[in-house]
């Protein structure tokens, strides 16, 4: 089919990129423009300075993964402590005398504290409370401060 005279053909020096079948609306020209965009591309994530709300959101996801994995050990200790009086004494002695067990317990409590506070922040955002840039920064600051206080309190309780 011949190309109409009013349409501007693509430069002949570029290779034609076929449109993806999963994007039925993508024409040859739109794919060409997307590939040859003049926008800067930064693939080195270490050079990006994330704002505080982004860091708290990322930390919220990380603490969720830590809690998911750490609950395996917490449930194991709960099961052992409830299985018999000897199991309870063994778990109690381990948590009282083993530095590594105390560190794991403090780490889980710290992850729980941050995840809880950041979860409240996300619920407030879902309720359209403080969704402006200034509100997001203020909520992120409050999240960090309240979490730090709770983490210190958990450390005092564990140690």
HUTABEL-V370916 format. One record per residue. N is the residue number from 1. RES is the residue in three letters. OMEGA is omega in whole degrees, 0 to 359 (* if undefined). D_CENTER is the distance of its C-alpha to the mean C-alpha in Angstrom with 2 decimals. Layout:
N,RES,OMEGA,D_CENTER / N,RES,OMEGA,D_CENTER
This chain:
1,UNK,182,50.81 / 2,UNK,179,51.69 / 3,UNK,178,49.28 / 4,UNK,183,50.52 / 5,UNK,183,51.91 / 6,UNK,181,49.58 / 7,UNK,178,46.34 / 8,UNK,181,45.08 / 9,UNK,178,44.57 / 10,UNK,178,41.73 / 11,UNK,184,42.85 / 12,UNK,184,44.59 / 13,UNK,182,42.99 / 14,UNK,178,39.53 / 15,UNK,178,38.75 / 16,UNK,181,38.13 / 17,UNK,181,34.77 / 18,UNK,177,35.04 / 19,UNK,180,33.00 / 20,UNK,181,30.43 / 21,UNK,181,31.78 / 22,UNK,177,28.56 / 23,UNK,186,28.95 / 24,UNK,182,32.48 / 25,UNK,184,32.57 / 26,UNK,178,31.83 / 27,UNK,179,35.12 / 28,UNK,183,36.15 / 29,UNK,180,36.21 / 30,UNK,176,32.71 / 31,UNK,179,31.28 / 32,UNK,181,33.41 / 33,UNK,181,32.14 / 34,UNK,181,28.46 / 35,UNK,184,29.09 / 36,UNK,179,31.29 / 37,UNK,180,29.22 / 38,UNK,178,29.93 / 39,UNK,177,26.44 / 40,UNK,180,25.11 / 41,UNK,179,22.57 / 42,UNK,180,20.38 / 43,UNK,179,18.81 / 44,UNK,184,18.43 / 45,UNK,180,14.89 / 46,UNK,180,16.40 / 47,UNK,181,18.62 / 48,UNK,177,16.17 / 49,UNK,182,15.90 / 50,UNK,174,12.74 / 51,UNK,183,13.73 / 52,UNK,177,12.82 / 53,UNK,178,11.16 / 54,UNK,180,8.67 / 55,UNK,178,8.22 / 56,UNK,178,8.01 / 57,UNK,177,5.39 / 58,UNK,179,3.14 / 59,UNK,177,5.37 / 60,UNK,178,5.28 / 61,UNK,180,3.06 / 62,UNK,179,5.24 / 63,UNK,175,7.98 / 64,UNK,178,8.07 / 65,UNK,178,8.88 / 66,UNK,179,11.18 / 67,UNK,180,12.82 / 68,UNK,180,13.43 / 69,UNK,183,15.13 / 70,UNK,179,16.75 / 71,UNK,174,18.31 / 72,UNK,180,20.48 / 73,UNK,180,22.19 / 74,UNK,179,22.42 / 75,UNK,177,24.08 / 76,UNK,179,26.31 / 77,UNK,177,27.48 / 78,UNK,179,28.08 / 79,UNK,181,30.07 / 80,UNK,182,32.07 / 81,UNK,180,32.84 / 82,UNK,184,34.04 / 83,UNK,181,36.06 / 84,UNK,176,38.91 / 85,UNK,179,40.04 / 86,UNK,177,39.92 / 87,UNK,177,36.28 / 88,UNK,179,35.48 / 89,UNK,180,37.39 / 90,UNK,179,35.63 / 91,UNK,179,32.10 / 92,UNK,179,33.38 / 93,UNK,179,35.01 / 94,UNK,180,32.00 / 95,UNK,181,29.75 / 96,UNK,189,32.60 / 97,UNK,185,33.69 / 98,UNK,182,30.99 / 99,UNK,180,28.83 / 100,UNK,178,26.20 / 101,UNK,177,26.03 / 102,UNK,180,25.70 / 103,UNK,178,22.88 / 104,UNK,179,20.98 / 105,UNK,179,21.79 / 106,UNK,178,20.72 / 107,UNK,178,17.39 / 108,UNK,178,16.77 / 109,UNK,178,18.07 / 110,UNK,178,15.96 / 111,UNK,179,12.69 / 112,UNK,180,14.29 / 113,UNK,181,15.38 / 114,UNK,182,12.19 / 115,UNK,179,10.40 / 116,UNK,182,13.65 / 117,UNK,179,14.07 / 118,UNK,176,10.72 / 119,UNK,175,11.48 / 120,UNK,177,14.87 / 121,UNK,180,13.69 / 122,UNK,177,11.95 / 123,UNK,176,15.21 / 124,UNK,177,17.26 / 125,UNK,178,15.72 / 126,UNK,178,16.51 / 127,UNK,180,19.97 / 128,UNK,177,20.40 / 129,UNK,178,20.77 / 130,UNK,182,20.11 / 131,UNK,175,18.45 / 132,UNK,179,20.35 / 133,UNK,180,19.16 / 134,UNK,178,20.95 / 135,UNK,178,19.68 / 136,UNK,179,16.01 / 137,UNK,180,16.82 / 138,UNK,179,18.94 / 139,UNK,177,16.48 / 140,UNK,178,13.88 / 141,UNK,179,16.90 / 142,UNK,179,17.96 / 143,UNK,181,14.66 / 144,UNK,183,14.96 / 145,UNK,181,18.68 / 146,UNK,178,18.73 / 147,UNK,179,16.15 / 148,UNK,178,18.27 / 149,UNK,180,21.36 / 150,UNK,179,20.14 / 151,UNK,178,19.08 / 152,UNK,178,22.53 / 153,UNK,177,24.24 / 154,UNK,178,22.65 / 155,UNK,178,23.87 / 156,UNK,181,27.29 / 157,UNK,182,27.47 / 158,UNK,185,26.58 / 159,UNK,*,28.72
